[in-house]
Amino acid sequence: MKSPRPLVSLAALLAVFTFGRSATAAEKPAEPKLTIIVPMYLYPEPAALKHWDALIAAANKAPIVAIINPASGPGKSADPNYVEILKKAKASKLTLVGYVSTSYAKIPLRDVTADIDTWQRLYPGMHGFFFDEQSSGADQAAHYESIAQHARKTIPKALIIANPGTLCDEQYFQKNTADIWCTFEAGEKPDSYKPPAWVKKYPARRFYLLSYGMKEASAIPAALRTAVDKHVGAVFITNGVLPNPWDRVPPYWDALVTEVANINRGKKP
C-alpha cells in the first residue's frame, strides 16, 4: 500500500486493541463494532488540510485511526507540517500510526527497527505503527514477531497494524505479531472477501478491510454490512483509484462516518 492526546482518550482507545488484560465490567469502555482506519498518504500542505481536518472532526463521532507516511516511512528529519498534524491529533480523539515498509520480509530486521526508532525520535507522541507489505506465509511469522516486540518496547501499548493485503497464516495471530491485520485490500466490493472458519477464533476488531474505487455513497451500507457479517472490525472505503487511492478522504466521507457511528450505537448495517 505504498505511495499524546489526553490520557483518558488514549486509554479508552488502547482498551479496544489490548488483549489478555483483566478489568471489571465497569472499567471496560463499550467496544465499537467498527473502527475506520484511513491510509492518509496526502501531504498536509495548506490546500490539503481540509482532508486532515475532516479526520480530526470525525474522530468525535467514530473511532478513527490515520496512517501517516511522510516519505515511505518517517524520513530523515521531522517535517514541520506533520509535526503540526501531530499537535492537532493530540488535542483530538484522532489516533496516528506511522508507516513502515517491510517489503514482504525482504527489508532486514535492523532496517525496520531503525524506522521504528526514527518515528519515535522525530514524532514523539505517535500511537503506533503500520507495517506494510507483511508476508502471508508461516515461514516469516517469527520475523514479524521480532518486529512487533521492538515496536512494543519502543512505544509501550503501541497500536500495531499489519498489511498482508490478504489472509495470512494463522501463526501471525498466534504469535501476536500485530493488533490488527488488513486481510482484504482490493479495488472491488468486499463481498468477494471469503475468510476461513478459523478467523472466528479471534475478535472481529483484529481484521481490517480496505476497499477502493467505490464510486457511489449508496454502496456504503452494503459494504459495511458485509464487513460486519464477515467478522471484520475495521474498515476504510474510498472512491480513490490506483496508483494512489489513499490521497484523500472520499466525497462521501461524512456518510461513511455517520453510518459507522450508527452501527456502533446498535443500528443494524
N, C-alpha and C positions, 0 to 999 in steps of 0.2 A: 504494500500500500504506500509506495514511495511517492514521490514528488515532494505565613499561616493565617488563614481566616480565623474567626472566633472559635475558640476551642470547643464550645458546645456543639457547633455545627459540624466541625471536623469529627468529633467523637461520634456523633449520630451517623455520619456517613460511613465511618470505618466499621461501625457495628454491623452494617449491612454486608460488608465484604470480609469480615473476620470470622474465622471458623474455629470451632473447638473450644470456645471460651464460655464459661458459665456466667449466667446473670439471671436475676429474678425476672418474673414476667413484667413487673412494674418498671424495671430498668431498661427493658428492651424497647427500642423505638419500633413503631409499626414499619414493617419491611415493605417497600414498594414492590409491586408486581413487575414494573418496568422502569429501567433507567435508560436515559438517552446518552450514548457515548458518541461524541462528534469528532471525527478526524478533521481538525481545523488547520489545513495546510494553506493558510492565507496570511500573507504578511500584514501585520497590523499597522499599516500606514493610514493616514487620516481618511482617505477615500474608502477604506475597508472597515473602519471602526464600527459602522452600523451593524455589521455581521457579528463582531465581537460583543457589542452592546446587547444584541439580541440574545446571545447565550447567557450573559450575566443577568438580564431581566428574567429570562425563562427559568433560571435556577430557583426562583422564588415559587414557581408553580410545580415543577417536577425535578427529580434528581438529574443533574446534567454534569457529565464529565467531558472535558475538552482535551484532545491530544494536540500538543503544540510541537512545532517542528521548524525551528529556525534555519537549520542547514543540514537536512537529512540527519538530524541529531542536534546536540546542543551548540555546535560551532566552537570556535576558539576563544571568543570573548563575549561578554554579556551584551546583548543588543538592547539599547535603551527602550525601544518600542515594546519588546517583550517584557522587559522589567516593569513597564507601566501596566501592561496587561496583568502581570502577576499581582501588582498592588491592587488593581481593581478587583481581581478574583478574591484576594484576601478579605476584602471588605464585603464580599457577597457570599452566596452559597455555591458558587461555581467551583468545581474541582478540576485542577490541572494536572496532567501527567505528561512526561516528556518522551518524545520519540527516540527510540534506539533501534537501529538496524542490526539484525543478526544474520541475514543472508543465508537462511537455512543451515545454520551452524558452520558456515564457511568462514565467518569472521572469527578470529581467535578469541578465546575467553578473555585474555588480558586486554584486548581492544574494546570488547563490550563492557567490561567492568570499568575501563578508563572513561568511557562515555557516561556511565552511571555516575562516577565520581565528578566528572566535569559538570553534569547537570546540577549536582548538589552544590558545587563551588560557585557556579555562575548564577544560578537561580535558586537560592535557598528559599524554602517555603513551598517547593513543589510537593505534590502529594503522592507521587509515584511515577511509574514508567509504563510505556507501551512498547513491547518488544515485537517488532515487525518481522515478517518472514520467518516465523518459527517453523522448524521441521515438524513433520507429522508422524514420522516413523519412530518406533520404540527405541531404536538404536541411539537416538540423540537425547532421550529424556534426561539422562544424568547430566549432560551438558547444560540443559536449561534449568535443572535443579541447582547447579552451581551458580548460574546467573541470578536466579531468584534469591538464593542465600545471600549473595553480595548485595543485592538491591535492598533486602530487608535489614541488612546490617547497616547500610548507608542511611536509609530512612526507616526508622522503626515504624511498623504498621503501614509500610508503603502499600499503595494500591497497585497491583501488578496486573496488566492486561497483556495477553499474548495473542498474536495473529498468525495462526497457520492458514487462515482463509478457508479452511475445510475441516472436516472431522479429523482430529489427531488421535493417536493411540491412547488408550485409557491410562497408560503408565504416567502420562503427564499429569493427570488428575490425581493418581495415587501418590505421586511424588510431590504434589502441591507446588508445581513449578510456576503457577500463577493463581490469581484470584478469579480471573475471567478469561475465557478463550473466545476469540472470534472464529466460530465454526462454520460460518457462511458469509462469503463476500462475493457478490456477483451482480452483474447488470441484468438481472431478471427478477421476477416476482419470487418472494420467499417460499411460495408453495412448492417449489422444486427441492427444498431442503428436506432431506429424509434421514433424520438421526436414528442411530441404532437404539435398541432397547436399553442398553446399559446407561444411557445418559440420565435415566430416571433415578439412578442411584445417587445423583448429585443434585444440589439445589439449582433451580432454574436460573438464579442470579449469576451462575458461573458460565452461562452461554450467551453469546453476543452475535447478533445478526446484522449484517450490513447489506443494504440493497441500494444500488444507484441506477440512474436512468429512469426513475419512476416519474413520469411526466405530470400526472394528474393527482390533485389532492383527494379526489374521490376514491383513490385506491388505498388511502391510509387505513381506514377501519379494517378492511380485509387483510391487509398486510400485518397489522398488529394482532388481529385475531389469530392469524396463522402462527405468529411468534409465540403467543400465549399457549395455544393448543399444542405446539411442538416443544414446549418446555424450555423456552428462551426468556431470559430476564433482562436483556439489554439490547437496544436496537439503535439503528440510525437509517433513515430513509431519505433519499435526496433525488433531485432531478439532474444532478451533475452527471457528466459523461467523461469517458476517457479522453485524454490521458490523465487528467486530474479531476475526478468527480468531487474532490474534497476541498474546493477553493471557495466555498460559500455556505451559507445556510440556505435551504431551498425557499422558494417564494411561498410555499405552504407551511413554513416553519411554525407559525402560530397555531395552525390547525393541528399539526403533529403534536406539539406540546400540550395543547388542550385535550386531545384525545388520550394521550398518555396519562395526564393528570386525572382525567375522568376514570380511567381504568384503575389507577392507584387508589381512587376513592371508592372503588367497588363496582363501577359500571362495567357491564359485560362488553367486551370489544365487538 
